[in-house]
Amino acid sequence: MPTRWRGPLGLFAGAFALAAGGIAVGLDLERRLVTKRIYLEQEPEAEQFFGLRSTGPPVTTRDGVVLHTEVDEREGSRLTVVFVHGYALSLDCWHFQRKHLRGRFRLVLYDQRSHGRSTRSDRQHCAIPQLGEDLVQVLDEVAGPGPLILVGHSMGAMTILRLAQSRPEWFGKRIRGAALFSTSAGDMADYSPIRGLPGRTFARVAQPLMATFNRLPEVVASSRRAGSDLAFVVTKRMAYASDVPVSYVEFASQMLAETPLEVVADFYPAFAELDEYEALDTLRQVATAVVGGEDDMITPVAHTERIIELLPSADAHVLPGCGHLGLIERHEEFDRVLDDLIERVLREC
C-alpha cells in the first residue's frame, strides 16, 4: 500500500485537507452519502475523463528524472501549444482544453516531475527553479523551435514565470504567448487557506503533519474506505466553488489520489519561497491571458489581481463563483480565453 491519502491532501497540503475535512463533516457529508447515487443517475452522459491519450518522447532531465510527455500532432499547424499542469495533478487536468484544441493545433503536454506518469524526483529538486529547467528541456526536445504558446495552471503557471526569469530572450521570439490560470507570482508564505490561522503558522503546522502521515502508512491504509466520502466533500469544497457534476469531483479526486503524500510534502516548501514578480516584465513582450476565480481557496483571487495589475495589457478575467480548478469547473470560459489568445498570436506571427 503506497503511503498516500486517497483523497484531496494534494490540493495544497495535508494539514489543510484535514482541517477542511473536519469542517465538512456533518450535513455536507450526509448529503453526499445519501444523494450521490441519485446525482449519478440524473447526471447526463459522463465526460470520458482520462480518455485523451497519445504518445510522446520521454524527456530525461539532468538529474535522471524521466518526464512523461504526450503530443497531439496536427500536420501543417503554424503553432504549438504547451500545457503545464499544477501541484498534485497531472497532464490529464487539461482534458477540456485538450479536447477543445485537438486537431486544430499541435499540442504538447507533460507530467511534472514526481507527478502523473513521470518518475520520482529527490526532494532537493522539488522546487520551482528546477521545474523551470524541466520546461526548458521539454521545449527543446519536444515542443520544437516555435512559435509557441505556454499555458499553465497554478504551479504550472509558476513554472512558466520561472522560465521567463531564466530565459527572457525566448519571449517575443520563440515564445509568442502565455496563459496564466489560477496562480500566484509570490507572497504565498503569508497565505493560509484556513480562516483565522496565519499563513506562516499554517506552514509550520502543515509540514509536521504530512511527515507524521508518511510515518504511519497503516493509519492511511485504514482510513481509505472511511475517508472516501470525506475526500469527495473536501475535494468539492476546495477545488470548486459551484455545484459541479459529480464526475468532475471524482475526476479531481482521482488525480489527487494518485499523488503520493510524500510528493505533496516534498513540493510544499517551494511555495513559501516563490518570488517570480520580475518575470512579469518579460511577459509584457508577448500576448498574455490571466484568469482566476473569485472563490479560489488555494491561490486567492488577490494574487490573480496582483498579476493583472502588473500585466496591464493582458486579457484579464476574474470569474465569480469559480474555484481553483476553474479549467474544469468553467472550462467553456477558459477555452474561449485560449481561443482569443491564439487568435492574437496568429495575427502577430
C-alpha positions in Angstrom: 0.0 0.0 0.0 1.6 3.3 -1.0 1.8 5.9 1.7 -0.7 8.2 0.3 -4.0 9.6 1.4 -6.7 8.5 -1.0 -8.3 11.9 -1.1 -7.6 15.6 -1.5 -4.5 16.0 0.5 -2.6 17.0 -2.6 -4.7 20.2 -3.2 -2.3 22.3 -1.2 -1.1 20.5 1.9 -2.2 17.5 4.1 -3.0 19.7 7.0 -5.3 21.8 5.0 -7.4 18.9 3.9 -7.5 17.5 7.4 -8.8 20.8 8.8 -11.2 21.3 6.0 -12.4 17.7 6.3 -13.3 18.3 9.9 -15.3 21.3 9.0 -17.0 19.4 6.2 -18.2 16.5 8.3 -21.9 16.8 9.0 -24.6 17.9 6.7 -22.4 18.1 3.6 -21.1 14.6 4.2 -24.5 13.2 5.0 -26.0 14.8 1.9 -23.3 13.3 -0.3 -23.7 9.8 1.2 -27.5 9.9 0.8 -27.7 11.6 -2.7 -24.6 10.6 -4.6 -26.3 7.7 -6.3 -29.2 10.0 -7.2 -26.8 12.5 -8.7 -25.0 9.9 -10.7 -28.3 8.6 -12.1 -29.5 12.1 -13.0 -26.2 13.3 -14.5 -26.1 13.4 -18.3 -23.7 11.1 -20.1 -20.5 11.5 -18.2 -17.4 13.0 -19.8 -14.8 10.4 -20.6 -12.0 11.7 -18.4 -8.6 10.1 -18.8 -9.7 9.1 -22.3 -7.5 11.5 -24.3 -4.1 9.9 -24.6 -1.3 10.0 -27.1 2.4 9.2 -27.3 5.3 11.4 -26.8 9.1 11.0 -26.3 10.3 10.6 -22.8 12.5 13.5 -21.6 15.3 12.6 -19.2 16.3 15.5 -17.0 19.9 16.1 -16.0 19.3 14.6 -12.6 17.8 11.5 -14.1 14.0 12.1 -13.8 12.1 10.8 -16.7 9.3 13.1 -17.7 6.2 11.6 -19.4 5.1 13.6 -22.4 2.3 13.4 -24.9 2.0 15.1 -28.3 -1.2 15.6 -30.2 0.1 16.2 -33.7 -1.5 18.5 -36.3 0.1 18.4 -39.7 0.7 21.9 -41.0 0.0 23.7 -37.7 1.7 27.0 -37.5 1.6 26.9 -33.8 2.4 24.6 -30.8 0.5 25.0 -27.5 2.4 23.6 -24.5 0.4 22.8 -21.3 2.0 22.8 -17.9 -0.2 21.4 -15.0 -0.3 22.2 -11.4 0.5 20.8 -7.9 -0.7 17.3 -7.2 -2.4 17.0 -10.6 -1.3 15.5 -13.9 -1.5 16.4 -17.6 -5.0 14.9 -17.6 -6.3 18.0 -15.8 -6.2 19.7 -19.3 -8.9 17.4 -20.5 -11.4 20.0 -21.7 -8.8 22.4 -23.2 -7.1 19.5 -25.0 -10.4 18.3 -26.4 -11.3 21.8 -27.5 -8.0 22.4 -29.4 -7.2 18.9 -30.6 -7.0 18.7 -34.3 -6.6 22.4 -34.7 -3.1 22.9 -33.4 -0.1 20.9 -32.3 -0.4 20.2 -28.6 2.3 19.2 -26.1 1.6 18.0 -22.6 3.8 16.5 -19.9 3.6 15.4 -16.3 5.8 17.5 -13.9 8.5 15.6 -12.0 7.0 13.2 -9.4 3.5 13.7 -10.8 1.4 11.6 -13.1 3.5 9.1 -15.1 6.8 10.9 -14.6 9.3 9.3 -12.3 10.1 10.5 -8.8 12.5 13.3 -8.0 14.6 13.6 -4.9 13.4 16.3 -2.5 16.1 18.8 -3.2 15.0 19.2 -6.8 11.3 19.7 -5.9 11.4 23.4 -6.4 10.1 26.0 -8.9 13.5 26.8 -10.4 14.0 23.1 -11.2 10.5 22.9 -12.8 11.6 25.8 -15.0 14.6 23.9 -16.1 12.5 20.8 -16.8 10.3 23.0 -19.0 13.4 24.2 -20.9 14.1 20.6 -21.8 10.6 19.8 -22.8 10.6 22.8 -25.1 13.9 21.9 -26.6 13.3 18.2 -27.1 9.6 18.0 -27.7 7.9 21.4 -28.5 10.2 22.4 -31.3 11.5 25.9 -32.2 8.2 27.7 -32.2 6.1 29.7 -32.4 4.9 28.5 -29.0 2.1 29.4 -26.6 2.6 28.3 -23.0 -0.4 27.6 -20.8 0.0 27.0 -17.1 -2.3 26.3 -14.2 -1.3 27.0 -10.6 2.2 25.5 -10.1 2.4 25.1 -13.9 2.0 28.9 -14.4 4.6 29.4 -11.7 6.9 27.2 -13.8 6.3 29.4 -16.8 7.1 32.5 -14.8 10.4 30.9 -13.7 11.2 30.2 -17.4 10.5 33.8 -18.1 13.1 34.7 -15.5 15.7 32.2 -16.7 15.2 32.5 -20.5 13.8 36.0 -21.1 15.3 36.0 -24.6 12.9 33.3 -25.7 9.9 35.5 -25.1 8.8 37.6 -28.1 10.8 35.3 -30.4 10.3 31.6 -29.8 7.5 32.1 -27.3 4.7 34.3 -28.6 2.1 33.9 -25.9 1.3 32.8 -22.4 -1.7 32.0 -20.3 -1.6 32.0 -16.5 -4.5 30.3 -14.8 -5.3 30.3 -11.1 -1.8 31.2 -9.9 0.5 33.4 -7.9 3.8 35.2 -8.5 4.8 35.3 -4.9 3.9 36.1 -1.2 2.4 32.6 -0.7 4.1 32.3 2.7 1.7 34.8 4.1 -1.4 33.0 2.9 -3.4 30.4 4.9 -6.4 28.6 3.4 -7.8 28.2 7.0 -9.6 31.3 8.2 -8.1 32.7 11.3 -4.8 30.8 11.0 -1.9 33.0 9.9 -0.1 31.8 6.8 3.3 31.2 8.5 1.6 29.3 11.3 -0.2 27.2 8.8 3.1 26.3 7.1 4.7 25.3 10.4 1.7 23.0 11.2 1.3 21.5 7.7 4.8 20.0 7.2 5.0 18.1 10.5 1.5 16.7 9.9 2.4 15.5 6.5 5.6 13.9 7.9 3.5 12.2 10.5 1.3 10.6 7.9 4.3 9.5 6.0 5.4 7.6 9.1 2.0 6.0 9.7 1.1 4.1 6.5 -1.2 1.8 8.4 -3.3 4.8 9.5 -3.6 6.0 6.0 -4.5 2.5 4.8 -7.2 2.0 7.4 -8.6 5.4 6.5 -9.1 4.7 2.8 -12.6 3.5 2.9 -13.7 5.7 5.8 -12.1 8.7 4.1 -13.5 8.2 0.6 -16.8 10.1 1.1 -15.0 12.7 3.2 -12.5 13.1 0.3 -15.3 13.8 -2.0 -16.7 16.6 0.2 -13.3 18.2 0.8 -12.2 18.0 -2.8 -15.5 19.6 -3.9 -15.2 22.4 -1.4 -11.5 23.1 -2.0 -11.4 22.7 -5.8 -14.8 24.1 -7.0 -17.0 27.0 -6.0 -20.2 25.9 -7.8 -22.4 22.8 -7.9 -20.4 20.9 -10.5 -21.3 17.4 -11.7 -20.3 14.5 -9.5 -18.0 13.3 -12.3 -15.9 16.5 -12.1 -15.3 16.0 -8.4 -14.4 12.3 -8.9 -12.1 13.3 -11.7 -10.2 15.7 -9.5 -10.2 13.2 -6.6 -8.6 10.5 -8.7 -5.8 12.8 -9.9 -5.1 13.9 -6.3 -5.2 10.4 -5.0 -2.6 9.3 -7.5 -0.1 11.8 -6.0 1.8 10.3 -3.0 1.7 12.3 0.1 5.5 12.3 0.1 5.4 14.2 -3.1 2.9 16.7 -1.7 5.3 17.2 1.3 8.4 17.5 -1.0 7.0 20.3 -3.0 5.2 22.2 -0.3 8.2 24.4 0.9 8.6 25.6 -2.7 5.5 27.8 -2.5 6.8 29.8 0.6 9.9 30.6 -1.4 8.1 31.7 -4.6 9.1 35.1 -5.9 8.6 35.4 -9.7 7.4 39.0 -10.0 10.3 40.0 -12.2 9.1 37.5 -14.8 6.1 39.7 -15.4 8.4 42.3 -17.1 9.4 39.7 -19.6 5.8 38.6 -20.2 4.9 42.1 -21.3 6.7 41.3 -24.5 4.1 38.6 -25.6 0.4 38.2 -25.8 -0.9 37.1 -22.3 -4.1 36.0 -20.7 -4.7 35.8 -17.0 -7.7 34.0 -15.4 -8.6 33.5 -11.8 -11.6 32.6 -9.7 -13.1 34.9 -7.1 -13.6 31.9 -4.8 -10.2 30.2 -5.3 -9.3 28.7 -1.9 -5.8 27.6 -3.0 -4.4 30.7 -4.7 -6.5 33.6 -3.6 -8.0 36.0 -6.1 -5.9 38.8 -4.7 -2.9 37.1 -6.3 -4.6 37.0 -9.7 -5.5 40.7 -9.3 -1.9 41.5 -8.5 -0.6 39.8 -11.7 -3.3 41.6 -13.7 -2.1 44.9 -12.2 1.4 44.2 -13.3 0.4 42.9 -16.7 -1.9 45.7 -17.9 -2.0 44.5 -21.5 -3.2 41.0 -20.5 -6.6 39.6 -21.4 -7.7 39.5 -17.8 -10.6 37.7 -16.3 -11.7 37.3 -12.7 -14.6 34.8 -12.7 -17.3 35.0 -9.9 -18.4 31.6 -8.5 -15.2 29.9 -9.7 -12.7 27.9 -7.6 -9.2 26.7 -8.1 -10.0 24.1 -10.8 -11.7 26.6 -13.0 -10.2 25.0 -16.0 -12.6 22.1 -15.3 -15.4 23.9 -13.5 -15.7 26.8 -16.0 -14.0 25.1 -18.9 -16.0 26.8 -21.6 -14.8 30.3 -20.5 -11.2 29.1 -20.2 -11.4 27.6 -23.7 -12.7 30.9 -25.0 -9.8 32.7 -23.4 -7.4 30.3 -25.1 -9.1 30.9 -28.5 -8.7 34.6 -28.1 -5.1 34.3 -27.1 -4.3 32.0 -30.0 -6.0 34.4 -32.4 -3.9 37.3 -31.1 -0.7 35.3 -31.5 -1.5 34.1 -35.1 -2.3 37.7 -36.1 1.2 38.7 -35.0 3.1 35.7 -36.4 
